[in-house]
């Protein structure tokens, strides 16, 4: 394919290019178990990427050696937030696209009203996740620096956790008046999750009925002129000079050795890593320079690099985390047959912990009636504890639009009685009722800490 279709050189805001047209090498169409993937080789101009100004992410630097991701995940803990479209319908944030017409707001705080707006950009990243729960049961998952409109102006989620607030809300209808609703709790989920956001002509949008501010976007596949659907899953951009470039940047006298996050955009241990081994080279380089780093992954392939992770952890803080919804073999095979066996993830966690690497897991997604039994939950918690990991939190299934229809269709054929229960349980939105989350922690036998970090399990 031609490089002319890609936005390689520049972006609208004038940021320097990551790589140029002349640096796009011939595509590599893989064979064997990767025959469904196409790898686009590029030589990157930089590997250590500074978080954009205006962001208050906990780390200032990220590394992503791949753009796009071959994981086929069935659930998403972010991106399912309903956005009020200009036709009065709701659409999941992850499915909104540039050029879509939505509703934003206009006017001052005393006379703010809903007005049509256009989506100028749509993007994805990964950040530490917080659950913001309102008194009417609305539950939003957002990053700490995401801003919502309150009766006292724009406030970040981190501020809501400390001071509380009344958010400005509409009844999810274009003709509805804005009103206030109090925040009941803010929970740190203790894990990084995929996050989506948009830029609009009004500077805001309606997220599950709440007025939400734009955040700063870092481009992914759309930035390069590819789509975020099939292209994101199948066409993987590979920065083949990542290790060489990183070593040069780490050797620069101006580099101060700040913490680096890996997996902030795509999984560093996705299938492409088995072919290119770039993440291994990055881990080795970071370790040699004593640079602290964290990894977010769903793949047990990370244990391949235990030798390098151990060496790196001896010089600086290193952490690796996973997500595990259940250890029930029947439930896993029925609901997530394309994902790595959860016991392999537990084994990977144990290997990391035995090697002295900080590690843990989020118990998610928990499926009502399928994987939420006390014995099932306690088995996962016990496995995490026995593996030497930390419990990062418990999260039930989110039935976002698209996933909702697909999952419920499958469930109807799997168990008609359970299907009827889900229709009642999820009748008012994508989230299970808030009291159900309390029940999950109770069944798991661990405390739920509101407004702070999730419960931790010390290995015994």
C-alpha positions as CSV (number, residue, x, y, z in Angstrom):
1,X,0.0,0.0,0.0
2,X,1.1,3.6,-0.6
3,X,2.3,5.8,2.2
4,X,0.5,8.8,0.6
5,X,-2.7,7.9,2.5
6,X,-1.1,8.3,5.9
7,X,-0.6,11.6,7.9
8,X,3.1,10.7,8.6
9,X,4.7,14.1,8.5
10,X,2.6,16.6,10.4
11,X,-0.5,17.1,12.4
12,X,-2.9,20.0,12.5
13,X,-1.4,21.5,15.7
14,X,2.1,21.6,14.3
15,X,3.7,18.9,16.4
16,X,6.9,17.5,15.0
17,X,6.5,14.3,13.0
18,X,7.1,10.9,14.6
19,X,8.4,9.6,11.3
20,X,8.4,10.7,7.7
21,X,7.1,9.3,4.4
22,X,10.6,8.3,3.4
23,X,11.0,6.4,6.6
24,X,8.0,4.1,5.9
25,X,9.5,0.8,4.8
26,X,7.7,-2.0,2.9
27,X,4.8,-3.6,4.7
28,X,5.4,-7.1,6.1
29,X,2.4,-9.4,5.6
30,X,2.9,-12.1,8.2
31,X,2.3,-15.8,7.9
32,X,1.3,-18.7,10.1
33,X,-0.6,-17.8,13.3
34,X,-0.1,-14.1,12.5
35,X,-1.3,-14.3,8.9
36,X,-4.2,-12.0,9.8
37,X,-1.9,-9.1,10.6
38,X,0.0,-6.6,8.5
39,X,3.1,-4.9,10.0
40,X,4.1,-1.5,8.8
41,X,7.8,-0.8,9.5
42,X,8.8,2.7,10.4
43,X,11.9,4.3,11.8
44,X,10.9,6.6,14.7
45,X,12.4,10.0,15.3
46,X,11.8,9.6,19.1
47,X,10.8,6.8,21.5
48,X,10.6,8.5,24.9
49,X,7.4,10.5,24.4
50,X,6.7,13.4,26.9
51,X,3.1,13.6,28.1
52,X,1.5,16.7,26.5
53,X,1.5,19.9,28.4
54,X,-1.7,20.4,30.4
55,X,-1.9,16.7,31.4
56,X,-1.3,15.8,35.0
57,X,-0.6,12.1,34.4
58,X,1.4,10.4,37.1
59,X,4.3,9.8,34.8
60,X,5.8,12.4,32.4
61,X,7.2,9.9,29.9
62,X,5.8,7.0,27.9
63,X,7.1,4.4,25.4
64,X,5.0,2.6,22.8
65,X,7.0,0.6,20.3
66,X,3.8,-0.5,18.5
67,X,0.8,1.5,17.2
68,X,-2.3,-0.6,16.9
69,X,-3.0,-3.8,18.9
70,X,-3.8,-7.4,17.8
71,X,-5.6,-8.2,21.1
72,X,-9.3,-9.0,20.5
73,X,-10.7,-8.0,23.9
74,X,-14.4,-8.8,24.6
75,X,-14.9,-6.1,27.3
76,X,-13.7,-2.5,27.8
77,X,-13.6,-0.7,31.1
78,X,-13.6,2.7,29.4
79,X,-15.1,3.9,26.2
80,X,-18.6,2.7,27.0
81,X,-19.8,6.1,28.4
82,X,-23.0,7.1,26.5
83,X,-22.5,10.4,24.6
84,X,-25.6,12.5,23.7
85,X,-25.7,12.8,19.9
86,X,-27.4,15.6,18.0
87,X,-30.3,13.3,17.0
88,X,-31.1,12.8,20.7
89,X,-29.7,9.2,20.7
90,X,-26.8,8.0,22.8
91,X,-23.6,6.5,21.4
92,X,-20.6,4.9,23.2
93,X,-17.7,7.2,23.5
94,X,-15.4,4.7,21.9
95,X,-17.7,4.6,18.8
96,X,-17.9,8.4,18.3
97,X,-15.9,9.6,15.3
98,X,-14.5,12.9,13.9
99,X,-17.3,14.8,12.1
100,X,-20.1,13.4,14.2
101,X,-22.7,15.8,15.5
102,X,-23.3,15.8,19.2
103,X,-24.6,18.1,22.0
104,X,-22.3,20.4,24.0
105,X,-23.2,23.5,26.0
106,X,-23.0,27.2,25.6
107,X,-23.5,30.2,27.9
108,X,-22.3,31.1,31.3
109,X,-23.0,29.2,34.5
110,X,-26.2,31.1,35.1
111,X,-27.6,30.5,31.6
112,X,-25.9,27.4,30.3
113,X,-27.8,25.4,27.7
114,X,-27.4,22.5,25.4
115,X,-26.4,23.4,21.8
116,X,-25.3,21.2,18.8
117,X,-21.6,20.7,18.4
118,X,-19.2,18.8,16.0
119,X,-16.5,16.3,17.0
120,X,-13.2,17.6,15.8
121,X,-11.1,14.7,17.0
122,X,-11.4,11.3,18.7
123,X,-8.5,9.6,20.4
124,X,-7.4,6.9,22.9
125,X,-4.9,6.5,25.6
126,X,-4.4,4.7,28.9
127,X,-4.4,6.3,32.4
128,X,-5.1,5.3,36.0
129,X,-8.8,4.8,36.4
130,X,-11.3,6.3,38.9
131,X,-15.0,5.4,39.4
132,X,-17.2,8.5,40.0
133,X,-20.5,7.5,41.4
134,X,-23.4,10.0,41.7
135,X,-26.4,9.8,44.1
136,X,-28.8,8.8,41.2
137,X,-26.6,5.7,40.6
138,X,-24.8,7.1,37.5
139,X,-21.2,5.6,37.5
140,X,-18.5,7.2,35.3
141,X,-14.9,5.8,34.8
142,X,-12.4,8.6,34.2
143,X,-8.8,9.6,34.7
144,X,-7.8,11.7,37.7
145,X,-7.2,14.8,35.5
146,X,-10.5,14.6,33.6
147,X,-12.8,17.5,34.3
148,X,-16.5,17.7,34.9
149,X,-18.6,20.8,35.3
150,X,-19.7,21.4,38.8
151,X,-21.8,24.2,40.4
152,X,-18.4,25.8,41.3
153,X,-16.9,25.5,37.8
154,X,-14.7,22.8,36.2
155,X,-13.2,20.3,38.7
156,X,-10.9,17.4,38.1
157,X,-11.8,13.9,39.4
158,X,-8.9,14.1,41.9
159,X,-10.5,17.2,43.4
160,X,-13.9,15.5,43.6
161,X,-12.3,12.7,45.6
162,X,-11.1,15.2,48.2
163,X,-13.8,17.9,48.3
164,X,-16.9,16.4,46.7
165,X,-19.1,18.5,44.5
166,X,-22.5,18.9,42.8
167,X,-22.0,18.0,39.1
168,X,-24.1,19.7,36.3
169,X,-26.3,17.1,34.7
170,X,-29.0,16.8,32.1
171,X,-31.6,14.1,31.8
172,X,-29.9,12.8,28.6
173,X,-32.4,14.6,26.4
174,X,-31.8,17.6,24.1
175,X,-34.7,19.5,25.6
176,X,-34.0,18.7,29.2
177,X,-32.9,21.5,31.6
178,X,-29.5,21.3,33.4
179,X,-29.6,20.6,37.1
180,X,-27.2,19.6,39.8
181,X,-26.5,16.1,41.2
182,X,-24.2,15.3,44.1
183,X,-21.1,13.0,43.9
184,X,-21.6,10.1,46.3
185,X,-18.1,8.5,46.0
186,X,-14.9,8.4,44.0
187,X,-13.0,5.1,44.0
188,X,-9.4,4.7,42.8
189,X,-9.6,1.4,40.8
190,X,-5.8,1.0,41.3
191,X,-5.1,0.2,37.6
192,X,-4.5,1.8,34.3
193,X,-7.3,1.4,31.8
194,X,-7.9,2.3,28.1
195,X,-9.5,5.8,28.0
196,X,-11.2,7.6,25.1
197,X,-11.9,11.3,24.6
198,X,-13.0,13.8,22.0
199,X,-12.4,17.4,21.0
200,X,-15.5,19.4,20.1
201,X,-16.4,22.8,18.8
202,X,-18.0,23.8,22.1
203,X,-15.1,22.5,24.2
204,X,-17.4,20.0,26.1
205,X,-19.9,17.2,25.6
206,X,-22.6,15.3,27.5
207,X,-21.1,12.1,29.1
208,X,-23.8,9.9,30.5
209,X,-25.9,13.0,31.3
210,X,-23.0,14.9,32.9
211,X,-21.3,18.0,31.3
212,X,-17.7,16.9,30.6
213,X,-14.7,18.9,29.5
214,X,-12.4,18.1,26.5
215,X,-9.1,16.6,27.4
216,X,-5.8,16.8,25.5
217,X,-5.5,14.3,22.8
218,X,-2.5,12.2,21.8
219,X,-3.2,10.7,18.3
220,X,-3.2,7.0,17.6
221,X,-4.2,5.3,14.3
222,X,-6.5,8.1,13.2
223,X,-3.5,10.5,13.6
224,X,-1.8,8.4,10.9
225,X,-4.8,8.3,8.5
226,X,-5.9,4.8,9.5
227,X,-9.2,3.9,11.2
228,X,-9.6,2.8,14.8
229,X,-11.5,-0.3,14.0
230,X,-10.2,-3.0,11.7
231,X,-7.0,-1.1,10.9
232,X,-6.2,-0.7,14.7
233,X,-6.6,-4.5,15.1
234,X,-4.9,-5.7,12.0
235,X,-2.4,-3.1,10.8
236,X,0.3,-2.8,13.4
237,X,2.9,0.0,13.0
238,X,6.2,-1.2,14.2
239,X,9.0,1.2,15.2
240,X,11.8,-1.1,14.2
241,X,14.6,1.3,15.5
242,X,13.0,1.6,18.9
243,X,15.8,0.1,20.9
244,X,18.6,1.9,19.1
245,X,16.7,5.2,19.4
246,X,15.9,4.7,23.1
247,X,19.6,4.0,23.9
248,X,20.6,7.2,22.3
249,X,17.9,9.2,24.2
250,X,18.8,7.6,27.5
251,X,22.5,8.5,26.9
252,X,21.6,12.1,26.4
253,X,22.9,14.2,29.3
254,X,19.6,16.0,29.4
255,X,17.8,12.8,30.3
256,X,17.0,12.9,34.1
257,X,15.9,9.3,34.6
258,X,12.2,10.0,35.3
259,X,9.7,7.1,35.5
260,X,8.4,5.7,32.2
261,X,5.1,4.0,31.6
262,X,4.8,1.2,29.0
263,X,1.5,0.0,27.6
264,X,-0.2,3.5,27.8
265,X,-1.5,3.1,24.2
266,X,-1.2,-0.5,23.2
267,X,0.0,-3.7,24.9
268,X,3.8,-4.0,24.7
269,X,3.4,-7.8,24.8
270,X,0.9,-8.2,22.1
271,X,1.4,-10.9,19.4
272,X,3.8,-8.6,17.4
273,X,6.3,-8.7,20.3
274,X,6.8,-12.4,19.8
275,X,8.0,-11.6,16.3
276,X,10.0,-8.4,16.8
277,X,11.2,-8.6,20.5
278,X,11.3,-4.8,20.7
279,X,9.8,-4.6,24.2
280,X,12.6,-6.9,25.4
281,X,15.2,-4.5,24.0
282,X,13.4,-1.6,25.6
283,X,13.3,-3.3,29.0
284,X,17.0,-4.1,28.8
285,X,17.9,-0.5,27.9
286,X,15.8,1.0,30.7
287,X,17.3,-1.5,33.2
288,X,20.8,-0.7,32.2
289,X,20.2,3.0,32.8
290,X,18.4,2.5,36.1
291,X,15.2,4.1,34.8
292,X,12.0,3.2,36.8
293,X,9.1,1.9,34.7
294,X,5.7,0.2,34.8
295,X,4.1,-2.2,32.4
296,X,0.4,-2.8,31.8
297,X,-0.3,-6.1,29.9
298,X,-2.8,-8.9,29.4
299,X,-0.1,-11.3,28.1
300,X,1.9,-14.0,30.0
301,X,4.6,-13.3,27.3
302,X,6.0,-10.8,29.8
303,X,7.6,-13.7,31.7
304,X,9.9,-14.3,28.8
305,X,11.8,-11.2,30.0
306,X,12.0,-12.1,33.6
307,X,15.8,-12.0,33.5
308,X,15.8,-8.4,32.3
309,X,12.9,-7.4,34.6
310,X,14.8,-8.8,37.6
311,X,18.0,-6.9,36.7
312,X,16.0,-3.7,36.1
313,X,14.1,-4.1,39.5
314,X,17.5,-4.3,41.3
315,X,18.3,-0.8,40.0
316,X,15.0,1.0,40.1
317,X,11.2,0.5,40.9
318,X,9.5,-1.8,38.3
319,X,5.9,-3.0,38.3
320,X,3.8,-5.3,36.0
321,X,0.0,-5.7,36.3
322,X,-2.8,-7.9,34.8
323,X,-6.6,-8.3,34.7
324,X,-8.3,-11.5,35.7
325,X,-12.1,-12.0,35.7
326,X,-12.4,-15.6,36.8
327,X,-10.5,-18.8,37.2
328,X,-13.6,-20.9,36.5
329,X,-12.6,-22.9,33.4
330,X,-16.2,-23.3,32.2
331,X,-17.0,-19.6,32.4
332,X,-13.7,-18.5,30.8
333,X,-14.1,-20.9,27.9
334,X,-17.7,-19.8,27.4
335,X,-17.2,-16.1,27.6
336,X,-13.6,-15.2,26.7
337,X,-12.3,-18.1,24.6
338,X,-9.9,-15.8,22.7
339,X,-8.0,-14.5,25.7
340,X,-5.0,-16.1,27.5
341,X,-6.0,-18.7,30.1
342,X,-6.4,-16.8,33.4
343,X,-4.3,-19.4,35.2
344,X,-1.5,-18.6,32.8
345,X,-1.8,-15.0,34.0
346,X,-1.7,-16.1,37.6
347,X,1.3,-18.2,36.9
348,X,3.0,-15.2,35.2
349,X,2.1,-13.1,38.3
350,X,3.7,-15.7,40.6
351,X,6.8,-15.8,38.5
352,X,7.1,-12.0,38.6
353,X,6.5,-11.9,42.3
354,X,9.0,-14.7,43.0
355,X,11.5,-12.7,41.0
356,X,10.9,-9.7,43.2
357,X,8.8,-7.7,40.7
358,X,5.9,-5.7,42.1
359,X,2.7,-7.2,40.5
360,X,-1.0,-7.5,40.9
361,X,-4.4,-7.8,39.2
362,X,-7.8,-6.3,38.8
363,X,-10.6,-8.8,39.2
364,X,-12.6,-7.9,36.1
365,X,-15.0,-8.3,34.4
366,X,-17.1,-10.2,37.0
367,X,-20.2,-11.7,35.3
368,X,-23.4,-11.7,37.4
369,X,-24.7,-15.2,37.8
370,X,-21.6,-16.7,36.1
371,X,-18.5,-15.7,38.0
372,X,-19.8,-13.8,41.0
373,X,-20.2,-16.6,43.4
374,X,-18.4,-16.3,46.8
375,X,-16.3,-19.4,46.1
376,X,-15.4,-18.1,42.6
377,X,-14.4,-14.7,43.8
378,X,-12.5,-15.9,46.8
379,X,-10.6,-18.4,44.5
380,X,-9.4,-15.5,42.4
381,X,-8.5,-13.4,45.4
382,X,-6.7,-16.3,47.0
383,X,-4.8,-17.1,43.8
384,X,-3.7,-13.5,43.5
385,X,-2.6,-13.6,47.2
386,X,-0.8,-16.9,46.8
387,X,0.9,-15.7,43.7
388,X,2.4,-12.8,45.7
389,X,0.4,-10.1,44.0
390,X,-1.8,-7.2,45.1
391,X,-5.6,-7.0,44.6
392,X,-6.0,-3.8,42.6
393,X,-9.8,-3.9,42.7
394,X,-13.0,-5.7,41.7
395,X,-15.2,-4.6,38.8
396,X,-18.4,-6.1,37.4
397,X,-19.2,-6.4,33.7
398,X,-19.9,-3.2,31.8
399,X,-22.4,-3.7,28.9
400,X,-21.5,-0.9,26.6
401,X,-23.5,-0.4,23.4
402,X,-22.4,-2.9,20.8
403,X,-21.0,-5.3,23.4
404,X,-24.4,-5.3,25.2
405,X,-26.3,-6.6,22.1
406,X,-23.6,-9.1,21.2
407,X,-23.3,-10.5,24.8
408,X,-27.0,-10.6,25.5
409,X,-27.6,-12.4,22.2
410,X,-25.1,-15.0,23.2
411,X,-26.5,-15.2,26.8
412,X,-30.0,-15.8,25.5
413,X,-28.8,-19.0,23.8
414,X,-26.5,-20.0,26.7
415,X,-29.0,-19.5,29.6
416,X,-32.5,-18.1,29.0
417,X,-33.2,-17.5,32.8
418,X,-29.9,-15.7,33.2
419,X,-30.6,-13.6,30.1
420,X,-33.8,-12.4,31.7
421,X,-31.9,-11.5,34.9
422,X,-29.4,-9.4,32.9
423,X,-32.2,-7.5,31.2
424,X,-33.5,-6.5,34.6
425,X,-30.1,-5.9,36.1
426,X,-28.9,-3.7,33.3
427,X,-32.2,-2.1,32.4
428,X,-31.1,1.4,33.2
429,X,-27.6,1.5,31.7
430,X,-24.3,-0.2,31.0
431,X,-23.4,-0.6,34.6
432,X,-24.6,-3.0,37.3
433,X,-26.2,-1.3,40.3
434,X,-23.8,0.3,42.8
435,X,-25.0,-2.0,45.6
436,X,-23.9,-5.0,43.5
437,X,-20.3,-3.8,43.6
438,X,-20.5,-3.7,47.4
439,X,-21.8,-7.2,47.3
440,X,-18.9,-8.4,45.2
441,X,-16.4,-7.1,47.7
442,X,-18.4,-8.7,50.5
443,X,-18.5,-12.0,48.7
444,X,-14.8,-11.8,48.0
445,X,-14.1,-11.3,51.7
446,X,-12.1,-8.1,51.2
447,X,-12.8,-4.5,52.3
448,X,-13.9,-1.9,49.8
449,X,-12.1,1.4,50.5
450,X,-14.1,4.3,49.2
451,X,-12.4,7.5,48.1
452,X,-9.0,5.9,48.2
453,X,-6.9,3.1,46.8
454,X,-8.4,-0.4,46.4
455,X,-7.9,-3.1,49.0
456,X,-4.4,-4.6,49.0
457,X,-3.5,-8.2,49.9
458,X,-0.1,-8.8,51.5
459,X,1.3,-12.2,50.6
460,X,1.2,-14.7,53.5
